[in-house]
Amino acid sequence: MTDEQIKANLLFAADKVGETMSIAMDAKDAKVWFGAQPPDLSVITRSRSSHSGTGSDYVYSYLRTYYRDPSKATGWNNLTFPNVGMPHVLWELQGVRTAKFEDKPDPHNPEKTIHTFAGFEQVKPGLMSPTEYDKAMADITSFLTFMAEPVRNDRVRLGVIVLLFFGVFTIFAWRLNAAYWKDIK
């Protein structure tokens, strides 16, 4: 996105392009309401990046795998982050669904059983269809990824320029080394 598009569509205050996002909820209030401060999902998109995938993949899965669980304090649980303390704030869009689990025999030890996830059962439809909800979660995840590091594209571009400079510098240094040592050999 260009800076003009960001200013027109994403900045609603006197913020500058490239600044990180801050929330209006006080940390003390969050601790009282939820037992702990809710996670900053934009930070998680950066911290969960690894060789196995990006943090965006994790957040996208996290937002899509909530299910109704009356045994939890918030009434919701999550497959990606089991026993999460954050309630499902987008439940009206997704609808209410429950998780189905099956007990299967352990292939390595027939005396044991494994409790495995078998799918979701839609109890009450949401305001969005499953496809619309998935697209909305993809958009939210893209926004969180951008807000986690607004200058990422500039950083990557600068990294390429620095590597090209080092490549050219290495060639000059190699030839200078050859010219310097040619009389000594």
C-alpha positions, 0 to 999 in steps of 0.5 A, a space after each residue: 500500500 502507498 502512504 496515501 492509501 494508508 493515511 486515507 483508509 487506516 489512520 483515523 487520528 494524528 498518527 504517522 505512517 510507520 508508527 505501531 498501533 496502540 489500544 485504548 484498553 488500560 492494562 489494569 482493566 484488562 487484567 481485571 476483566 480477563 484475568 490477564 492482558 489479552 495478547 497483542 496479535 500484531 506482535 504475535 505475527 512477528 514473534 511466531 515466525 519460524 522456519 515452519 511458517 509465518 506468525 500470520 499463519 498462526 494468527 489466521 489459524 487462531 482466529 478460525 479455531 474457536 469453539 464453544 466450551 462451557 467448562 471455560 470461564 469465557 465459555 470459549 476455547 481454541 484448538 490453536 491455543 488450548 485453554 486460552 483466556 481470550 474470549 471469542 469476540 467475533 463469535 457473532 460473525 462466525 456463529 456458535 460451533 462446538 468441537 467434536 473429539 474422538 478416542 482412537 487407539 494409539 498406533 504405537 501402544 494398543 493399550 492406550 487411546 488418543 483423544 483427537 479432533 474430529 471436526 467442528 459442528 455448527 450449532 448456530 450460524 453466524 452473520 457471515 458464511 464460513 467462506 466470508 468469515 475465512 476471508 475476513 480473518 485473512 484480511 484481519 491477519 494481513 492488517 495485523 501483519 502490516 501493523 506489526 512491522 509497517 516498514 518491513 518492505 523498506 527493510 527488505 529493500 535496504 537489505 537487498 541493496 546492502 547485499 548487492 553492495 557487499 557483493 560488488 565490494 567483495 569483487 573489488 577487494 578480491 581484485 585489489 588483493 590479487 594486485 597487491 600480492 602479485 609481486 610477492 608470489 
